[in-house]
Amino acid sequence: VYYPNDQGTKLIAVKRTVTLDQQEKYTAAMESLMEGTTEKGQTNIIPKQAKLKSVKVENGTATVDFSQELKKNFVGGSTGETMLVGSIVDTLTEFPEVKQVQILIEGKKVETLGGHMDLTQPLTRMTDLLK
């Protein structure tokens, strides 16, 4: 999973071991990301109120659906939006079979979270954000 650094300039990889019961690995990875970080030098970007509705992977595209709180409770400018979207995209594209990520809110495509990034199309791994 990936979290922004304190300066909001890069994403930092955090290795986590997740237990899979009835959920699959993509959902487990997203839930782990949404739990947040307590590591020094990292910050949480996904609003606490946001809920993960589903994650589906088909033909190399992960479609991740969040509750409306992801957008409603998002605070931050263009950097914050880049870090939030990047943490989701780069966490899911860590799986080699996932080539791109489509973010949905309440099952629908949205134009943007905070007005800075186009979310209408699936996004590929954001390698420029990685340390």
C-alpha positions in Angstrom: 0.0 0.0 0.0 1.2 3.5 -0.6 0.9 6.6 1.5 2.0 10.2 0.8 5.0 11.6 2.6 4.6 14.5 5.0 5.5 17.0 2.3 3.0 15.6 -0.2 5.7 15.1 -2.8 6.0 11.4 -3.1 4.2 8.1 -2.2 6.0 5.7 0.2 5.4 2.0 -0.1 4.4 0.2 3.1 4.5 -3.6 3.1 1.5 -5.1 4.8 0.4 -8.7 5.3 -3.3 -9.2 5.0 -5.4 -12.1 6.0 -7.7 -13.3 3.3 -10.9 -14.9 4.5 -13.9 -14.5 2.1 -12.6 -11.3 0.5 -10.1 -11.3 -2.3 -6.7 -9.7 -2.4 -7.7 -6.5 -4.1 -10.3 -5.7 -1.5 -7.9 -6.6 1.3 -5.3 -4.3 -0.1 -7.7 -1.4 -0.4 -9.0 -2.0 3.1 -5.5 -2.0 4.4 -4.8 1.3 2.6 -7.9 2.8 4.1 -6.9 1.7 7.7 -4.3 4.4 7.5 -0.7 4.8 8.6 0.9 5.6 11.8 4.4 5.6 10.4 6.6 8.6 11.0 6.9 10.8 7.9 3.7 9.5 6.3 0.3 11.0 6.2 -3.3 9.7 5.7 -5.0 11.1 2.7 -8.2 9.0 2.3 -11.0 10.6 4.3 -11.9 8.5 7.4 -15.6 8.7 6.5 -15.1 7.1 3.1 -16.2 3.5 2.7 -15.0 1.0 0.2 -18.0 -0.5 -1.7 -16.3 -2.9 -4.1 -13.2 -3.8 -6.1 -13.4 -5.8 -9.3 -10.6 -6.7 -11.6 -11.4 -7.6 -15.2 -9.1 -7.6 -18.3 -6.3 -5.7 -16.5 -8.6 -3.0 -15.1 -9.4 -2.7 -11.5 -12.7 -0.9 -10.8 -12.8 0.5 -7.3 -16.1 1.9 -6.0 -16.2 4.2 -3.0 -19.0 5.8 -1.0 -19.7 9.5 -1.7 -17.7 10.5 1.3 -14.5 10.0 -0.6 -15.4 13.1 -2.7 -17.6 14.9 -0.1 -15.0 14.7 2.7 -11.9 15.3 0.5 -9.9 18.2 1.7 -6.9 19.5 -0.2 -5.8 21.0 -3.5 -4.2 19.6 -6.6 -1.4 17.9 -4.7 -3.7 16.3 -2.2 -5.9 15.0 -5.0 -2.9 13.6 -6.9 -1.7 11.9 -3.7 -5.1 10.4 -2.9 -5.7 9.1 -6.4 -2.0 7.9 -6.7 -2.2 6.0 -3.4 -5.2 4.1 -4.7 -3.9 3.5 -8.3 -0.4 2.6 -7.2 -1.6 0.2 -4.5 -3.8 -1.7 -6.9 -1.3 -1.7 -9.8 1.2 -3.3 -7.4 -0.6 -6.5 -8.5 1.0 -7.4 -11.9 -2.3 -8.3 -13.5 -3.7 -4.8 -12.8 -2.7 -2.4 -15.5 -5.1 0.5 -14.8 -7.6 1.6 -12.2 -11.0 3.2 -12.7 -12.3 5.0 -9.6 -16.1 5.2 -9.1 -18.2 7.0 -6.5 -21.4 5.3 -5.6 -21.1 3.0 -8.7 -20.7 5.9 -11.1 -17.8 7.5 -12.9 -17.0 11.0 -11.6 -15.2 13.8 -13.5 -12.9 14.6 -10.5 -12.6 14.5 -6.7 -11.4 18.0 -6.1 -11.4 19.6 -9.5 -7.8 18.8 -10.5 -7.6 15.3 -12.0 -9.7 13.7 -14.7 -11.2 10.5 -13.3 -13.5 9.7 -16.3 -10.9 7.2 -17.7 -9.0 4.4 -16.0 -5.6 5.6 -14.7 -2.3 3.7 -15.1 0.4 3.4 -12.5 1.7 6.8 -11.4 5.4 5.9 -11.2 6.5 9.5 -11.0 5.0 9.7 -7.5 7.0 6.8 -6.1 10.2 7.4 -4.1 
